Amino acid sequence: MNIYEALSMFASDFTQSFYLNFVKDDRYMQMVRGLGNTLLISLLAILLGVIFGALAFLLRNSFFLDNSRSKVLRAIGKVCKAAGYVYVDVIRATPMVTQLLIIYFVIFASVNINAIFVAVLAFGFNSGAYVSEIFRAGIQSIDKGQTEAGRSLGLTHTQTMTYIIVPQAVKNVLPALANEFIVLIKETAVVGYISVQDLTRGADIIRSLTFEPFLPLIAAAVVYYIIIKFLTLAISAFERKLRASDNH
């Protein structure tokens, strides 16, 4: 067998395999539906994560309670800080897939609830712990002189944080939040554990129909790569614009 015959045989086998995995019975739609669920869960989860992260950050940094003259409010502030630290510590120290299974099979075990909703809740809850740390790093990135300047102008600590520090910190954390969205897209590959059809699960369904794992799984990996690469380039362009605006 010469090289041309080998290439011809390979092309014939590949074409037949491609047809069997993607064209026959519109099996490619398994991955299309899965991709839609992947993007939907990731987008909603990052929005929910920002909310949870902001709340956790506020709990861990109860400025208005720390400086209160009331012992009761200061005590509440300590409880809030403890709750915030426990939340971040537990979430960051346990695997995402374990949290997903606990929420679906334990917390909502007796409730007939949409699995995609559970996935959004679980990933948003997990992401919130990391977003809280992103907010903390963003606050810490602001020079302490900004706080001193605000206090010297007669602003309270809360007013200084609200009007001077936080607006600058938000600008610093936007690229990190975008990167967290990228992480979420990849992490959602485990939602198949609760019978949600994401991109990876869609590829696995095709594999179970054709008993050919190579093409569907490689296709899923390629789609993930294209999405992540596009978002990475978009974030890099966004960061360059932010640096350019800082120089003006």
Phi and psi in degrees as GROMACS dihedral restraints (atoms count N, CA, C in turn):
[ dihedral_restraints ]
;  ai    aj    ak    al  type     phi  dphi    fc
    3     4     5     6     1   -86.2    20    10
    4     5     6     7     1   177.2    20    10
    6     7     8     9     1   -65.9    20    10
    7     8     9    10     1   -32.6    20    10
    9    10    11    12     1   -69.0    20    10
   10    11    12    13     1   -39.5    20    10
   12    13    14    15     1   -66.5    20    10
   13    14    15    16     1   -37.8    20    10
   15    16    17    18     1   -65.0    20    10
   16    17    18    19     1   -43.4    20    10
   18    19    20    21     1   -65.6    20    10
   19    20    21    22     1   -39.1    20    10
   21    22    23    24     1   -64.6    20    10
   22    23    24    25     1   -39.8    20    10
   24    25    26    27     1   -67.1    20    10
   25    26    27    28     1   -41.0    20    10
   27    28    29    30     1   -63.2    20    10
   28    29    30    31     1   -43.5    20    10
   30    31    32    33     1   -63.5    20    10
   31    32    33    34     1   -39.3    20    10
   33    34    35    36     1   -65.7    20    10
   34    35    36    37     1   -44.3    20    10
   36    37    38    39     1   -65.2    20    10
   37    38    39    40     1   -41.3    20    10
   39    40    41    42     1   -64.7    20    10
   40    41    42    43     1   -43.6    20    10
   42    43    44    45     1   -61.9    20    10
   43    44    45    46     1   -43.0    20    10
   45    46    47    48     1   -64.6    20    10
   46    47    48    49     1   -41.7    20    10
   48    49    50    51     1   -67.3    20    10
   49    50    51    52     1   -40.3    20    10
   51    52    53    54     1   -61.9    20    10
   52    53    54    55     1   -44.4    20    10
   54    55    56    57     1   -61.5    20    10
   55    56    57    58     1   -45.3    20    10
   57    58    59    60     1   -64.0    20    10
   58    59    60    61     1   -38.5    20    10
   60    61    62    63     1   -83.9    20    10
   61    62    63    64     1   -33.5    20    10
   63    64    65    66     1  -120.2    20    10
   64    65    66    67     1   -36.6    20    10
   66    67    68    69     1   -88.1    20    10
   67    68    69    70     1   -46.0    20    10
   69    70    71    72     1   -59.6    20    10
   70    71    72    73     1   129.8    20    10
   72    73    74    75     1    56.6    20    10
   73    74    75    76     1    25.3    20    10
   75    76    77    78     1    53.3    20    10
   76    77    78    79     1    44.0    20    10
   78    79    80    81     1   -67.7    20    10
   79    80    81    82     1   -20.1    20    10
   81    82    83    84     1   -61.3    20    10
   82    83    84    85     1   -24.3    20    10
   84    85    86    87     1   -64.7    20    10
   85    86    87    88     1   -23.4    20    10
   87    88    89    90     1   -59.1    20    10
   88    89    90    91     1   -42.0    20    10
   90    91    92    93     1   -77.2    20    10
   91    92    93    94     1   -33.9    20    10
   93    94    95    96     1   -63.7    20    10
   94    95    96    97     1   -46.7    20    10
   96    97    98    99     1   -63.2    20    10
   97    98    99   100     1   -40.2    20    10
   99   100   101   102     1   -63.7    20    10
  100   101   102   103     1   -40.5    20    10
  102   103   104   105     1   -63.3    20    10
  103   104   105   106     1   -40.3    20    10
  105   106   107   108     1   -60.3    20    10
  106   107   108   109     1   -43.6    20    10
  108   109   110   111     1   -66.8    20    10
  109   110   111   112     1   -38.6    20    10
  111   112   113   114     1   -59.4    20    10
  112   113   114   115     1   -48.5    20    10
  114   115   116   117     1   -68.8    20    10
  115   116   117   118     1   -38.1    20    10
  117   118   119   120     1   -63.7    20    10
  118   119   120   121     1   -48.5    20    10
  120   121   122   123     1   -62.4    20    10
  121   122   123   124     1   -42.8    20    10
  123   124   125   126     1   -64.5    20    10
  124   125   126   127     1   -44.0    20    10
  126   127   128   129     1   -66.3    20    10
  127   128   129   130     1   -47.6    20    10
  129   130   131   132     1   -66.7    20    10
  130   131   132   133     1   -35.5    20    10
  132   133   134   135     1   -67.1    20    10
  133   134   135   136     1   -38.8    20    10
  135   136   137   138     1   -69.5    20    10
  136   137   138   139     1   -35.5    20    10
  138   139   140   141     1   -65.0    20    10
  139   140   141   142     1   -43.6    20    10
  141   142   143   144     1   -67.7    20    10
  142   143   144   145     1   -36.1    20    10
  144   145   146   147     1   -63.0    20    10
  145   146   147   148     1   -37.3    20    10
  147   148   149   150     1   -63.8    20    10
  148   149   150   151     1   -40.2    20    10
  150   151   152   153     1   -65.7    20    10
  151   152   153   154     1   -50.1    20    10
  153   154   155   156     1   -61.7    20    10
  154   155   156   157     1   -40.7    20    10
  156   157   158   159     1   -64.5    20    10
  157   158   159   160     1   -41.1    20    10
  159   160   161   162     1   -64.3    20    10
  160   161   162   163     1   -42.1    20    10
  162   163   164   165     1   -64.5    20    10
  163   164   165   166     1   -43.5    20    10
  165   166   167   168     1   -63.6    20    10
  166   167   168   169     1   -38.9    20    10
  168   169   170   171     1   -64.6    20    10
  169   170   171   172     1   -42.7    20    10
  171   172   173   174     1   -65.5    20    10
  172   173   174   175     1   -37.6    20    10
  174   175   176   177     1   -64.1    20    10
  175   176   177   178     1   -40.9    20    10
  177   178   179   180     1   -77.5    20    10
  178   179   180   181     1   -16.1    20    10
  180   181   182   183     1  -131.6    20    10
  181   182   183   184     1    65.4    20    10
  183   184   185   186     1   -79.6    20    10
  184   185   186   187     1    74.6    20    10
  186   187   188   189     1   -59.7    20    10
  187   188   189   190     1   -45.8    20    10
  189   190   191   192     1   -69.1    20    10
  190   191   192   193     1   -25.1    20    10
  192   193   194   195     1   -84.6    20    10
  193   194   195   196     1   -35.7    20    10
  195   196   197   198     1   -60.9    20    10
  196   197   198   199     1   -36.2    20    10
  198   199   200   201     1   -97.0    20    10
  199   200   201   202     1     9.4    20    10
  201   202   203   204     1   -73.6    20    10
  202   203   204   205     1   148.4    20    10
  204   205   206   207     1   -80.8    20    10
  205   206   207   208     1   -14.7    20    10
  207   208   209   210     1   -83.2    20    10
  208   209   210   211     1   127.9    20    10
  210   211   212   213     1   -64.1    20    10
  211   212   213   214     1   -34.0    20    10
  213   214   215   216     1   -64.3    20    10
  214   215   216   217     1   -45.9    20    10
  216   217   218   219     1   -66.1    20    10
  217   218   219   220     1   -37.1    20    10
  219   220   221   222     1   -66.7    20    10
  220   221   222   223     1   -37.0    20    10
  222   223   224   225     1   -65.4    20    10
  223   224   225   226     1   -40.7    20    10
  225   226   227   228     1   -62.2    20    10
  226   227   228   229     1   -38.5    20    10
  228   229   230   231     1   -60.6    20    10
  229   230   231   232     1   -39.9    20    10
  231   232   233   234     1   -65.8    20    10
  232   233   234   235     1   -40.5    20    10
  234   235   236   237     1   -63.5    20    10
  235   236   237   238     1   -42.6    20    10
  237   238   239   240     1   -61.3    20    10
  238   239   240   241     1   -43.5    20    10
  240   241   242   243     1   -61.2    20    10
  241   242   243   244     1   -44.2    20    10
  243   244   245   246     1   -61.6    20    10
  244   245   246   247     1   -42.9    20    10
  246   247   248   249     1   -63.1    20    10
  247   248   249   250     1   -42.3    20    10
  249   250   251   252     1   -63.7    20    10
  250   251   252   253     1   -43.4    20    10
  252   253   254   255     1   -65.4    20    10
  253   254   255   256     1   -41.3    20    10
  255   256   257   258     1   -63.7    20    10
  256   257   258   259     1   -45.6    20    10
  258   259   260   261     1   -56.9    20    10
  259   260   261   262     1   -52.6    20    10
  261   262   263   264     1   -64.2    20    10
  262   263   264   265     1   -42.5    20    10
  264   265   266   267     1   -65.0    20    10
  265   266   267   268     1   -46.0    20    10
  267   268   269   270     1   -67.7    20    10
  268   269   270   271     1   -45.3    20    10
  270   271   272   273     1   -64.1    20    10
  271   272   273   274     1   -42.2    20    10
  273   274   275   276     1   -74.9    20    10
  274   275   276   277     1   -18.3    20    10
  276   277   278   279     1   -99.0    20    10
  277   278   279   280     1    -0.3    20    10
  279   280   281   282     1  -123.4    20    10
  280   281   282   283     1   148.0    20    10
  282   283   284   285     1   -65.7    20    10
  283   284   285   286     1   145.3    20    10
  285   286   287   288     1   -60.0    20    10
  286   287   288   289     1   -42.4    20    10
  288   289   290   291     1   -65.1    20    10
  289   290   291   292     1   -33.9    20    10
  291   292   293   294     1   -66.7    20    10
  292   293   294   295     1   -42.6    20    10
  294   295   296   297     1   -61.8    20    10
  295   296   297   298     1   -41.5    20    10
  297   298   299   300     1   -61.4    20    10
  298   299   300   301     1   -45.1    20    10
  300   301   302   303     1   -67.3    20    10
  301   302   303   304     1   -38.0    20    10
  303   304   305   306     1   -63.8    20    10
  304   305   306   307     1   -45.4    20    10
  306   307   308   309     1   -64.6    20    10
  307   308   309   310     1   -40.8    20    10
  309   310   311   312     1   -79.8    20    10
  310   311   312   313     1   -47.5    20    10
  312   313   314   315     1   -93.2    20    10
  313   314   315   316     1   -12.5    20    10
  315   316   317   318     1  -112.8    20    10
  316   317   318   319     1   -60.8    20    10
  318   319   320   321     1   -66.7    20    10
  319   320   321   322     1   -43.7    20    10
  321   322   323   324     1  -106.7    20    10
  322   323   324   325     1    27.1    20    10
  324   325   326   327     1   -61.6    20    10
  325   326   327   328     1   -37.4    20    10
  327   328   329   330     1   -99.1    20    10
  328   329   330   331     1    12.6    20    10
  330   331   332   333     1  -117.4    20    10
  331   332   333   334     1   133.2    20    10
  333   334   335   336     1   -82.0    20    10
  334   335   336   337     1    97.5    20    10
  336   337   338   339     1  -131.1    20    10
  337   338   339   340     1   148.5    20    10
  339   340   341   342     1   -64.1    20    10
  340   341   342   343     1   129.1    20    10
  342   343   344   345     1   -66.4    20    10
  343   344   345   346     1   -32.1    20    10
  345   346   347   348     1   -66.2    20    10
  346   347   348   349     1   -39.4    20    10
  348   349   350   351     1   -60.5    20    10
  349   350   351   352     1   -42.6    20    10
  351   352   353   354     1   -63.1    20    10
  352   353   354   355     1   -41.2    20    10
  354   355   356   357     1   -62.2    20    10
  355   356   357   358     1   -44.3    20    10
  357   358   359   360     1   -60.8    20    10
  358   359   360   361     1   -45.2    20    10
  360   361   362   363     1   -62.9    20    10
  361   362   363   364     1   -45.2    20    10
  363   364   365   366     1   -65.4    20    10
  364   365   366   367     1   -47.1    20    10
  366   367   368   369     1   -70.4    20    10
  367   368   369   370     1   -34.9    20    10
  369   370   371   372     1   -65.9    20    10
  370   371   372   373     1   -41.2    20    10
  372   373   374   375     1   -63.8    20    10
  373   374   375   376     1   -41.9    20    10
  375   376   377   378     1   -66.9    20    10
  376   377   378   379     1   -45.6    20    10
  378   379   380   381     1   -63.7    20    10
  379   380   381   382     1   -31.9    20    10
  381   382   383   384     1   -56.7    20    10
  382   383   384   385     1   -36.7    20    10
  384   385   386   387     1   -64.6    20    10
  385   386   387   388     1   -40.4    20    10
  387   388   389   390     1   -74.8    20    10
  388   389   390   391     1   -36.7    20    10
  390   391   392   393     1   -64.1    20    10
  391   392   393   394     1   -36.9    20    10
  393   394   395   396     1   -58.4    20    10
  394   395   396   397     1   -42.1    20    10
  396   397   398   399     1   -68.9    20    10
  397   398   399   400     1   -33.9    20    10
  399   400   401   402     1   -63.4    20    10
  400   401   402   403     1   -43.6    20    10
  402   403   404   405     1   -62.4    20    10
  403   404   405   406     1   -42.0    20    10
  405   406   407   408     1   -61.7    20    10
  406   407   408   409     1   -44.3    20    10
  408   409   410   411     1   -64.5    20    10
  409   410   411   412     1   -36.5    20    10
  411   412   413   414     1   -64.8    20    10
  412   413   414   415     1   -40.6    20    10
  414   415   416   417     1   -64.9    20    10
  415   416   417   418     1   -43.3    20    10
  417   418   419   420     1   -68.6    20    10
  418   419   420   421     1   -21.4    20    10
  420   421   422   423     1   -74.2    20    10
  421   422   423   424     1   -14.9    20    10
  423   424   425   426     1   -81.2    20    10
  424   425   426   427     1   131.8    20    10
  426   427   428   429     1   -57.4    20    10
  427   428   429   430     1   137.8    20    10
  429   430   431   432     1   -61.4    20    10
  430   431   432   433     1   -23.0    20    10
  432   433   434   435     1   -62.1    20    10
  433   434   435   436     1   -26.5    20    10
  435   436   437   438     1   -65.6    20    10
  436   437   438   439     1   -41.8    20    10
  438   439   440   441     1   -65.2    20    10
  439   440   441   442     1   -44.5    20    10
  441   442   443   444     1   -62.6    20    10
  442   443   444   445     1   -37.2    20    10
  444   445   446   447     1   -65.7    20    10
  445   446   447   448     1   -41.6    20    10
  447   448   449   450     1   -63.6    20    10
  448   449   450   451     1   -42.4    20    10
  450   451   452   453     1   -67.0    20    10
  451   452   453   454     1   -34.7    20    10
  453   454   455   456     1   -68.9    20    10
  454   455   456   457     1   -21.3    20    10
  456   457   458   459     1   -84.9    20    10
  457   458   459   460     1     0.6    20    10
  459   460   461   462     1    94.3    20    10
  460   461   462   463     1     8.1    20    10
  462   463   464   465     1   -80.1    20    10
  463   464   465   466     1   147.8    20    10
  465   466   467   468     1   -75.0    20    10
  466   467   468   469     1   170.7    20    10
  468   469   470   471     1   -60.6    20    10
  469   470   471   472     1   -42.4    20    10
  471   472   473   474     1   -64.4    20    10
  472   473   474   475     1   -43.2    20    10
  474   475   476   477     1   -64.6    20    10
  475   476   477   478     1   -39.2    20    10
  477   478   479   480     1   -62.3    20    10
  478   479   480   481     1   -44.4    20    10
  480   481   482   483     1   -64.4    20    10
  481   482   483   484     1   -42.0    20    10
  483   484   485   486     1   -71.0    20    10
  484   485   486   487     1   -42.6    20    10
  486   487   488   489     1   -99.5    20    10
  487   488   489   490     1   -18.8    20    10
  489   490   491   492     1  -117.8    20    10
  490   491   492   493     1   -54.4    20    10
  492   493   494   495     1   -75.9    20    10
  493   494   495   496     1   -52.4    20    10
  495   496   497   498     1   -60.2    20    10
  496   497   498   499     1   -45.4    20    10
  498   499   500   501     1   -57.8    20    10
  499   500   501   502     1   -37.5    20    10
  501   502   503   504     1   -72.5    20    10
  502   503   504   505     1   -36.9    20    10
  504   505   506   507     1   -66.5    20    10
  505   506   507   508     1   -37.7    20    10
  507   508   509   510     1   -57.5    20    10
  508   509   510   511     1   -42.3    20    10
  510   511   512   513     1   -62.2    20    10
  511   512   513   514     1   -36.4    20    10
  513   514   515   516     1   -73.2    20    10
  514   515   516   517     1   -29.6    20    10
  516   517   518   519     1   -90.6    20    10
  517   518   519   520     1   -10.5    20    10
  519   520   521   522     1   -57.8    20    10
  520   521   522   523     1   -46.7    20    10
  522   523   524   525     1   -61.6    20    10
  523   524   525   526     1   -37.7    20    10
  525   526   527   528     1   -66.2    20    10
  526   527   528   529     1   -36.9    20    10
  528   529   530   531     1   -66.1    20    10
  529   530   531   532     1   -37.7    20    10
  531   532   533   534     1   -64.3    20    10
  532   533   534   535     1   -39.1    20    10
  534   535   536   537     1   -66.4    20    10
  535   536   537   538     1   -34.4    20    10
  537   538   539   540     1   -64.0    20    10
  538   539   540   541     1   -35.3    20    10
  540   541   542   543     1   -63.0    20    10
  541   542   543   544     1   -40.3    20    10
  543   544   545   546     1   -62.6    20    10
  544   545   546   547     1   -43.3    20    10
  546   547   548   549     1   -61.0    20    10
  547   548   549   550     1   -41.2    20    10
  549   550   551   552     1   -62.1    20    10
  550   551   552   553     1   -40.2    20    10
  552   553   554   555     1   -57.6    20    10
  553   554   555   556     1   -42.1    20    10
  555   556   557   558     1   -74.8    20    10
  556   557   558   559     1   -36.0    20    10
  558   559   560   561     1   -68.2    20    10
  559   560   561   562     1   -26.2    20    10
  561   562   563   564     1   -66.9    20    10
  562   563   564   565     1    -5.8    20    10
  564   565   566   567     1   -63.0    20    10
  565   566   567   568     1   -10.3    20    10
  567   568   569   570     1   -96.1    20    10
  568   569   570   571     1     1.6    20    10
  570   571   572   573     1   -68.7    20    10
  571   572   573   574     1   -13.1    20    10
  573   574   575   576     1   -60.6    20    10
  574   575   576   577     1   -21.2    20    10
  576   577   578   579     1   -62.0    20    10
  577   578   579   580     1   -25.7    20    10
  579   580   581   582     1  -112.3    20    10
  580   581   582   583     1    26.2    20    10
  582   583   584   585     1    66.0    20    10
  583   584   585   586     1    30.2    20    10
  585   586   587   588     1   -94.9    20    10
  586   587   588   589     1   132.1    20    10
  588   589   590   591     1   -87.5    20    10
  589   590   591   592     1    98.0    20    10
  591   592   593   594     1   -99.0    20    10
  592   593   594   595     1  -169.2    20    10
  594   595   596   597     1   -61.1    20    10
  595   596   597   598     1   -46.8    20    10
  597   598   599   600     1   -64.0    20    10
  598   599   600   601     1   -42.2    20    10
  600   601   602   603     1   -65.1    20    10
  601   602   603   604     1   -37.6    20    10
  603   604   605   606     1   -60.6    20    10
  604   605   606   607     1   -43.5    20    10
  606   607   608   609     1   -64.0    20    10
  607   608   609   610     1   -37.1    20    10
  609   610   611   612     1   -70.0    20    10
  610   611   612   613     1   -32.6    20    10
  612   613   614   615     1   -63.9    20    10
  613   614   615   616     1   -43.5    20    10
  615   616   617   618     1   -61.1    20    10
  616   617   618   619     1   -43.0    20    10
  618   619   620   621     1   -58.8    20    10
  619   620   621   622     1   -40.1    20    10
  621   622   623   624     1   -69.4    20    10
  622   623   624   625     1   -23.3    20    10
  624   625   626   627     1   -84.6    20    10
  625   626   627   628     1   -35.4    20    10
  627   628   629   630     1  -104.6    20    10
  628   629   630   631     1   -14.5    20    10
  630   631   632   633     1    59.5    20    10
  631   632   633   634     1    26.0    20    10
  633   634   635   636     1  -122.0    20    10
  634   635   636   637     1   103.0    20    10
  636   637   638   639     1   -80.0    20    10
  637   638   639   640     1   -22.8    20    10
  639   640   641   642     1   -62.1    20    10
  640   641   642   643     1   -61.6    20    10
  642   643   644   645     1   -63.3    20    10
  643   644   645   646     1   -48.8    20    10
  645   646   647   648     1   -63.9    20    10
  646   647   648   649     1   -39.3    20    10
  648   649   650   651     1   -73.1    20    10
  649   650   651   652     1   -37.8    20    10
  651   652   653   654     1   -65.6    20    10
  652   653   654   655     1   -39.5    20    10
  654   655   656   657     1   -61.4    20    10
  655   656   657   658     1   -42.1    20    10
  657   658   659   660     1   -62.1    20    10
  658   659   660   661     1   -42.7    20    10
  660   661   662   663     1   -63.0    20    10
  661   662   663   664     1   -39.8    20    10
  663   664   665   666     1   -65.7    20    10
  664   665   666   667     1   -41.8    20    10
  666   667   668   669     1   -63.8    20    10
  667   668   669   670     1   -44.4    20    10
  669   670   671   672     1   -56.7    20    10
  670   671   672   673     1   -46.3    20    10
  672   673   674   675     1   -60.8    20    10
  673   674   675   676     1   -44.9    20    10
  675   676   677   678     1   -63.1    20    10
  676   677   678   679     1   -44.3    20    10
  678   679   680   681     1   -63.4    20    10
  679   680   681   682     1   -47.8    20    10
  681   682   683   684     1   -65.7    20    10
  682   683   684   685     1   -40.3    20    10
  684   685   686   687     1   -63.1    20    10
  685   686   687   688     1   -43.4    20    10
  687   688   689   690     1   -61.2    20    10
  688   689   690   691     1   -46.5    20    10
  690   691   692   693     1   -66.0    20    10
  691   692   693   694     1   -37.4    20    10
  693   694   695   696     1   -63.3    20    10
  694   695   696   697     1   -44.0    20    10
  696   697   698   699     1   -64.7    20    10
  697   698   699   700     1   -38.4    20    10
  699   700   701   702     1   -65.1    20    10
  700   701   702   703     1   -40.8    20    10
  702   703   704   705     1   -65.6    20    10
  703   704   705   706     1   -41.3    20    10
  705   706   707   708     1   -61.1    20    10
  706   707   708   709     1   -42.0    20    10
  708   709   710   711     1   -64.9    20    10
  709   710   711   712     1   -39.1    20    10
  711   712   713   714     1   -64.5    20    10
  712   713   714   715     1   -41.4    20    10
  714   715   716   717     1   -65.1    20    10
  715   716   717   718     1   -36.9    20    10
  717   718   719   720     1   -64.9    20    10
  718   719   720   721     1   -38.1    20    10
  720   721   722   723     1   -65.8    20    10
  721   722   723   724     1   -38.7    20    10
  723   724   725   726     1   -64.4    20    10
  724   725   726   727     1   -42.2    20    10
  726   727   728   729     1   -65.7    20    10
  727   728   729   730     1   -38.1    20    10
  729   730   731   732     1   -65.0    20    10
  730   731   732   733     1   -39.1    20    10
  732   733   734   735     1   -69.3    20    10
  733   734   735   736     1   -29.9    20    10
  735   736   737   738     1   -69.1    20    10
  736   737   738   739     1   -29.2    20    10
  738   739   740   741     1   -81.3    20    10
  739   740   741   742     1   -13.0    20    10
